[in-house]
Amino acid sequence: MSNSQPQASRRGFFLSATVAGAAVASATLLKTEAPLVVTEVSKPLPEKGGGYSLSDHVKQYYKTTRV
């Protein structure tokens, strides 16, 4: 029984896996786009202190503390 195909070696497998991994990594890095910059306009600070405001975040916290 003679095979015309050479036996696959472990070294060749790892070399192929490394090359494929590097190709996927480079394609992923090249494909990424610049992140969008979102700026939130903040309210001006009050002149006489008292900076507390009932925001959506605070309302959500109050909902979680109810028994």
Backbone as ProteinMPNN parsed JSONL, in Angstrom:
{"seq_chain_A": "MSNSQPQASRRGFFLSATVAGAAVASATLLKTEAPLVVTEVSKPLPEKGGGYSLSDHVKQYYKTTRV", "coords_chain_A": {"N_chain_A": [[0.832, -1.191, 0.0], [0.921, 1.933, -1.051], [0.91, 5.301, -0.433], [0.149, 8.148, -2.263], [-0.043, 10.624, -1.26], [1.575, 12.803, 1.033], [2.198, 12.276, 4.555], [0.414, 14.108, 6.963], [1.903, 16.46, 9.008], [2.453, 17.363, 12.432], [3.745, 19.755, 12.848], [3.27, 21.14, 10.456], [0.515, 21.43, 10.648], [0.244, 23.148, 12.897], [1.609, 25.353, 11.926], [-0.06, 26.129, 9.815], [-2.383, 26.717, 11.265], [-1.488, 28.874, 12.8], [-0.9, 30.788, 10.83], [-3.444, 31.132, 9.728], [-4.803, 32.155, 11.965], [-3.426, 34.569, 12.359], [-4.122, 35.85, 10.0], [-6.882, 36.175, 10.321], [-6.915, 37.817, 12.585], [-5.602, 40.142, 11.632], [-7.356, 40.902, 9.62], [-9.584, 41.506, 11.13], [-8.667, 43.699, 12.606], [-8.22, 45.53, 10.569], [-10.758, 45.895, 9.653], [-12.242, 47.222, 11.583], [-13.978, 50.152, 12.559], [-13.686, 53.65, 13.244], [-14.654, 54.641, 16.496], [-17.807, 56.114, 17.262], [-18.203, 59.4, 18.448], [-19.906, 60.454, 21.157], [-21.331, 63.112, 22.648], [-22.582, 64.405, 25.607], [-24.685, 66.977, 26.499], [-24.283, 68.844, 29.291], [-26.112, 70.16, 32.072], [-25.911, 73.565, 33.175], [-24.081, 74.318, 36.169], [-25.73, 75.035, 39.265], [-25.86, 78.305, 40.697], [-26.093, 78.819, 43.444], [-25.482, 76.48, 44.743], [-26.883, 73.258, 45.64], [-27.053, 71.096, 43.742], [-28.497, 68.776, 43.266], [-30.519, 66.686, 41.308], [-33.429, 65.093, 40.124], [-32.849, 62.653, 38.251], [-33.144, 60.311, 35.461], [-31.521, 58.166, 36.046], [-31.357, 58.269, 38.855], [-34.037, 57.858, 39.485], [-34.336, 55.221, 38.588], [-32.676, 53.949, 40.422], [-34.096, 54.394, 42.789], [-36.339, 52.827, 42.258], [-35.244, 50.276, 42.416], [-34.73, 50.037, 45.098], [-37.074, 49.729, 46.429], [-39.249, 47.893, 48.569]], "CA_chain_A": [[0.0, 0.0, 0.0], [1.709, 3.155, -1.083], [0.111, 6.518, -0.532], [0.777, 9.193, -3.058], [-0.111, 11.851, -0.469], [2.464, 12.758, 2.194], [1.542, 12.303, 5.856], [0.299, 15.434, 7.554], [2.722, 16.553, 10.216], [1.96, 18.251, 13.473], [4.372, 21.058, 12.627], [2.541, 21.782, 9.362], [-0.801, 21.809, 11.142], [0.366, 24.33, 13.743], [1.989, 26.465, 11.07], [-1.277, 26.55, 9.106], [-3.288, 27.327, 12.246], [-0.919, 30.169, 13.159], [-1.084, 31.692, 9.689], [-4.875, 31.435, 9.635], [-5.132, 33.028, 13.087], [-2.874, 35.894, 12.081], [-4.921, 36.454, 8.933], [-8.166, 36.6, 10.895], [-6.657, 38.95, 13.47], [-5.309, 41.336, 10.846], [-8.584, 41.31, 8.935], [-10.447, 42.125, 12.129], [-8.12, 45.016, 12.924], [-8.407, 46.415, 9.422], [-12.18, 46.074, 9.411], [-12.871, 48.054, 12.612], [-14.17, 51.55, 12.225], [-13.457, 54.556, 14.364], [-15.864, 54.74, 17.308], [-18.529, 57.373, 17.2], [-18.044, 60.205, 19.646], [-21.188, 60.974, 21.604], [-21.147, 64.048, 23.757], [-23.835, 64.751, 26.269], [-24.672, 68.352, 26.966], [-24.643, 68.872, 30.701], [-26.769, 71.383, 32.527], [-24.982, 74.421, 33.917], [-24.154, 74.147, 37.608], [-26.462, 76.115, 39.921], [-24.989, 79.311, 41.306], [-26.177, 78.799, 44.899], [-25.384, 75.111, 45.214], [-28.106, 72.493, 45.424], [-26.92, 70.477, 42.439], [-29.241, 67.52, 43.16], [-31.65, 66.676, 40.393], [-34.048, 63.781, 40.02], [-32.615, 62.197, 36.878], [-33.63, 58.957, 35.172], [-30.652, 57.24, 36.765], [-31.769, 58.289, 40.26], [-35.353, 57.216, 39.545], [-34.106, 53.784, 38.47], [-32.125, 53.487, 41.701], [-35.19, 54.373, 43.765], [-37.175, 51.671, 41.954], [-34.571, 49.052, 42.861], [-34.665, 49.968, 46.568], [-38.406, 49.497, 47.011], [-39.436, 46.55, 49.15]], "C_chain_A": [[0.876, 1.254, 0.0], [0.762, 4.341, -1.287], [0.855, 7.533, -1.37], [0.771, 10.537, -2.317], [0.826, 11.745, 0.726], [1.647, 12.827, 3.491], [1.523, 13.739, 6.387], [1.1, 15.462, 8.84], [2.105, 17.539, 11.195], [2.502, 19.659, 13.276], [3.641, 21.828, 11.524], [1.161, 22.239, 9.797], [-0.723, 23.086, 11.967], [0.785, 25.558, 12.943], [0.767, 27.009, 10.33], [-2.241, 27.245, 10.055], [-2.799, 28.714, 12.648], [-1.133, 31.188, 12.053], [-2.551, 32.088, 9.557], [-5.298, 32.378, 10.758], [-4.631, 34.441, 12.873], [-3.675, 36.605, 10.99], [-6.258, 36.955, 9.456], [-7.971, 37.812, 11.787], [-6.393, 40.227, 12.682], [-6.551, 41.818, 10.09], [-9.537, 41.996, 9.896], [-9.967, 43.53, 12.46], [-8.327, 46.0, 11.781], [-9.878, 46.755, 9.194], [-12.82, 47.05, 10.396], [-12.925, 49.505, 12.164], [-13.899, 52.396, 13.46], [-14.749, 54.674, 15.171], [-16.513, 56.124, 17.182], [-18.368, 58.107, 18.523], [-19.402, 60.803, 19.982], [-20.929, 61.876, 22.787], [-22.513, 64.41, 24.309], [-23.711, 66.167, 26.817], [-25.143, 68.356, 28.411], [-25.277, 70.21, 31.048], [-25.743, 72.255, 33.239], [-25.18, 74.219, 35.423], [-24.921, 75.305, 38.235], [-25.498, 77.049, 40.654], [-24.967, 79.205, 42.826], [-26.09, 77.382, 45.455], [-26.668, 74.358, 44.93], [-28.108, 71.819, 44.08], [-27.686, 69.178, 42.275], [-30.369, 67.673, 42.164], [-32.151, 65.249, 40.284], [-33.941, 63.323, 38.568], [-33.181, 60.792, 36.702], [-32.806, 57.91, 35.926], [-31.059, 57.145, 38.24], [-33.132, 57.62, 40.419], [-35.225, 55.704, 39.454], [-33.558, 53.223, 39.775], [-33.237, 53.4, 42.742], [-36.115, 53.187, 43.522], [-36.554, 50.377, 42.463], [-34.542, 48.916, 44.378], [-36.025, 49.738, 47.21], [-38.535, 48.067, 47.486], [-40.784, 45.996, 48.761]], "O_chain_A": [[1.506, 1.564, 1.011], [-0.066, 4.356, -2.198], [2.055, 7.744, -1.194], [1.483, 11.467, -2.695], [0.871, 10.7, 1.375], [0.543, 13.37, 3.511], [2.501, 14.476, 6.265], [0.974, 14.563, 9.671], [1.339, 18.426, 10.819], [1.797, 20.64, 13.512], [3.419, 23.032, 11.649], [0.685, 23.295, 9.38], [-1.52, 24.004, 11.772], [0.365, 26.674, 13.248], [0.589, 28.223, 10.234], [-2.85, 28.252, 9.693], [-3.603, 29.63, 12.819], [-1.509, 32.329, 12.32], [-2.862, 33.251, 9.301], [-6.073, 33.305, 10.525], [-5.335, 35.406, 13.172], [-3.881, 37.817, 11.053], [-6.714, 38.034, 9.079], [-8.777, 38.742, 11.751], [-6.911, 41.287, 13.035], [-6.759, 43.022, 9.944], [-10.218, 42.953, 9.529], [-10.775, 44.45, 12.583], [-8.584, 47.181, 12.016], [-10.197, 47.789, 8.607], [-13.846, 47.65, 10.076], [-12.03, 50.003, 11.482], [-13.89, 51.893, 14.583], [-15.828, 54.795, 14.59], [-15.841, 57.143, 17.02], [-18.395, 57.494, 19.59], [-19.976, 61.558, 19.197], [-20.375, 61.453, 23.801], [-23.459, 64.682, 23.57], [-22.749, 66.5, 27.509], [-26.255, 67.927, 28.717], [-25.019, 71.235, 30.417], [-24.804, 71.736, 33.842], [-26.294, 73.982, 35.889], [-24.783, 76.444, 37.789], [-24.46, 76.624, 41.159], [-23.936, 79.47, 43.444], [-26.591, 77.124, 46.549], [-27.456, 74.766, 44.077], [-29.078, 71.951, 43.333], [-27.549, 68.522, 41.242], [-31.089, 68.672, 42.174], [-31.365, 64.303, 40.347], [-34.834, 63.577, 37.759], [-33.637, 60.165, 37.659], [-33.336, 56.897, 36.382], [-31.098, 56.051, 38.802], [-33.354, 56.894, 41.387], [-35.925, 54.979, 40.16], [-33.944, 52.129, 40.187], [-33.305, 52.429, 43.496], [-36.626, 52.598, 44.475], [-37.272, 49.476, 42.896], [-34.353, 47.817, 44.899], [-36.109, 49.568, 48.427], [-37.995, 47.144, 46.876], [-41.129, 44.88, 49.15]]}, "name": "protein", "num_of_chains": 1, "seq": "MSNSQPQASRRGFFLSATVAGAAVASATLLKTEAPLVVTEVSKPLPEKGGGYSLSDHVKQYYKTTRV"}
